[in-house]
Amino acid sequence: RFSSLDARAMVNSVRPSIVGCKLTNIYDLNSRVYILKLARKDFKCFLMLESGVRFHLTGYSRDKSAIPSNYTMKLRKHIRTRR
C-alpha cells in the first residue's frame, strides 16, 4: 500500500514529464485502475493509477473496456466542459 511519503516521491518523479500537459481523456480498466491520457505539443503519455497501490507514466496504451463505467463517463463530461 502507498503511504504519503511514497506518493510524494512518485509525484516528484513524474512531475517533470507532465508539467504543461493537458488531461485529454480518462479510461478505466476496472473499478480500481484508471488511465489518464495526458498530452501537450509533440508529447503524449498515459498516467496509470491503481487505487492505493501504484501510479506511473507509460507510453503503452492498454486494452480498455468497450463501454466506460458511469463514473468514468461523469469524469469525461467534467474535463470536456472545462476546456
Buried (B, 14 or more C-beta within 10 A) or exposed (E): EBEEEEEEEBEEEBEEEBEEBEBBBBBBBEEEBBBBBBBEEEEEBBBBBBEEEEBEBEEEEEEEEEEBEEEBEEBBEEBEEEE
